[in-house]
Amino acid sequence: MESGLPPAGISRWQDERRLHRVHPGVFAVGHGCLAMEGVLAAAVFYAGKGAALSHVTAAWWSGMLQAQPTRVHVSAPGKRKSLRRVRVHCRRDLERVWHKRLPLTPPTQTLLDIAGIVRFMELRRALAEAEYRRLATLAEVEGVLGRGKPGSAALRAALDCHLPQLARTRSRMEELFVLLCERHCLTPPAVNARVAGWTVDAVWFDQRIAVELDSHSAHGTPAAMEEDRRRDLELRAAGYTVLRYTWRQLTDESDLVIADLRRHGVCDSESSI
């Protein structure tokens, strides 16, 4: 045993509640209530020597995906049976990198692994996050593509419509606005950028247009309304036109929003000309 304890010793410590079984051959010391890092480490230990977090788990742990997976995914050079809470992927050639004290598959391999699993929009955002967090360059991502490699077609498509601004969005509403601009071939705005001492949801610096996206939860209180009006005054004093849109306008009246942006000077992107 790697722990140095013989089977009889392990059984005795379990009886004494000093060891708590997490997976076959993997035990927690003292108590079985593990923090997330412990849950992930236990899955790696179970998968065996040379194993690494992979697929959606590696993407989430490194910040490329937002949603925490319900099952831990690991890759291992040897064969190991998957469990209800652990999905083991067997691969002969397995590279590892370390992030927050845990081994992961390299970011480019992780993107390739999730490309055939997650929704295309999630893949696009993961690619944007990988570049923004300096986990991988677009050239490095390009280098893992290949004919016959699972995920290559989807990842190629994500590269072809890469939108770096997705990594700067902080809410579903901001993401919706950026994608709306893309869909109508407008020059993409800077997102959550600093203007006149304020963080603005979206801004076109050349045209000096600032956009604020108003949700009821974030902007519906009297205090929030007062701050919004002060923000508008200071942005206008700095020479910016301030435009505000609601969720309903973005979803139900998107054509009016696009027309309003164009009327105020937002240009079509060069790729659409």
Buried (B, 14 or more C-beta within 10 A) or exposed (E): EEEEBEEEEBEEBEEEEEBBEBBEEBBBEEEEEBEEEEBBBBBBBBBBEEBBBBBBBBBBBBBBBEEEBEBBBBBBBBEBEBBEBBBBBEBEEBEBBEBEEBBBBBBBBBBBBBBBBBEEEBBBBBBBBBBBEEBBEEEBBEEBBEEEEEBBEBBEEBBEEEBBBBBBBEBEBBBBBBBBBBEBBBBBBBBBBEBBEBEBBBBBEEBBBBBBBBEEEEBEEEEBEEEBEEBBEBBEEEEBBBBBBBBEBBEEBBEEBBEBBEEBEBBEBEEEE
